[in-house]
């Protein structure tokens, strides 16, 4: 898993570097989006769900700049799947992390009041999907 984490960070650094570089051929946004996609997939393989989710959100921004709404919505869905595997305390959902019912009720109360990256993601995905629905 450590190898995949290193690969993910390497892809992410290459994507950031690609954005700051000047190029004559192709679109730097397309190249950066490809590298961010590889980075997110490597984070998923290393089971670093929170980093994978945030990388998918970055990927979504590049798809919007490229005016690829379907790809942007897909990136949001992928981010949602990653964030779903992380609870509000930042730990991954494993059977060893199950809480007692009282602790679970306390965490659910905190969860209701806390902002979560998915709140914004779901709002944005609806704004992307609604115009697509009108075309059908």
Buried (B, 14 or more C-beta within 10 A) or exposed (E): EEEBBEBBBBBBEBBBEBBEEEEEEEEBBBBBBBBBBBBBBBBBBBBBBBBBBBBBBBBBBBBBBBEBBEBBBBBBEBBBBBBEBBBEEEEBEEEEEEEEEEEEEEBEEEEEEEEEBBEEBEEBBEEBBEEEEEEE
